[in-house]
Amino acid sequence: QVQLVESGGGLVQPGGSLRLSCAASRNIFSFNNMGWYRQAPGKERELVALLHSNSGSTNYADSVKGRFTISRDNAKNTVYLQMNNLKSEDTAVYYCYALFFNGLDSWGKGTLVTVSS
């Protein structure tokens, strides 16, 4: 198993920026991929960004392309989500996600991002 601990959420004004962090309790190369999902009130959880561990390739939801960037620090076993030009519709609980090579997955407890003036 693995523990994923998110941090960096908070209240930000529209147009502002936040950086979320996800610290894993084991080497991130143990995972097939890692990423971020979010769930807004009354909506289903949706994929925001995905980072493939071996290739380093990334995938983004259309709604965040050009504004959000996923990255990693291998030495710190940490994955980041840099969020720029935030909009009110980005308000959600953001969850860190990791997929093992055997198909099992693990989730963090989430961090709340609120975009409001």
N, C-alpha and C positions, 0 to 999 in steps of 0.2 A: 504494500500500500504506500501511499504518498500523502503528505499534507501539503495543501496549497493555501497560502495565506495572502489575501489581497490587501492592498492599502492604496491610499491616494485619492479616494473619493471625497466628495464635499459639495459645497454650494458654489456655483460660478455663474457669472452673468453671461447672457448670450454674446457670442463672439469671443469668449474667453477660452482658456486652455487648462487642461489638467493632464497629469501623467499618472496612470495607474501602474502599480507594481504587483507582481505575483511571485512570491518566493516559494520554491519547491523544496521539499525536505530531502530530495535526492537528485542525482545528476539528471539534468534535463535531457540528455541524450538517451535516457532510459525510455523516453516517450517517442512514439511515432510522430505525434504532433502536439502542439499546445496552442491555446488560443483564448479568446474572450467571447463570451456570450452576454446578452443583456435581456432583461425582462422588465418591461414597463407595466405600470398598473393596468390591469384588465387585459393584458396582451400575453401572447405566448412568448416563450424564450426564443431568441433568435441569435444566429451566429453574427458576430461583429467582425472578427478577424482571426485568421488561422496561420500558424507558422509551422512548416514542415521541418522537423528536426534535422534530418540528414541533408536535405537539399538546401534548406534555408529559404525555400520559396514561400510566398505568402498569398493569402486570399482575403478579400474584403467584401463585406456587404456593399451593395451599390450605394446605399444611403450614406456611407461613411468614406467612400473612396475619395482620395485627395485631401481628406481632413484628418484621418486617423492613420497612425503608423504603429505596427507591431514590431518589436525588436527583442533581443535577448542579450543577457550577459552570462556567458557560459560559466565564468569563474564564480559568479554569485548564484548560479542556478535560478535565475530570475528572468521573467518575461515582463515586458513593459507594453503599455498601450498609451501612446502619445495622442492626445485628443485636442485638436485645434479647431477654431471657429465653431465652437459648440453652439448647438441650437436647442430650443426648448424640447424638441422631439427626441433629443438624446437623453433626456431624463429617464433613468432606469436604475435597477440594481445590476451591476456588472459582475459577472462570474468568471473566474479563471477555470480553465478546462485543460485536462491532459488525457491523451489517449495512449495506452500502452500498445506495444506491438502485438500482444495477444488478444487485443480487442476490448479489454476492460478499460473503463475510464474512471476519472476522478474529478471532483469538483471542489472549488473553494466555497466559502460561506457567503461570499458576495460583498460588494462595497457599493454604497449608494452614491449616485451622481445626480445632482439636481441642478438644472440649468434654468435660472429665473432671474428676472430683474427686480 
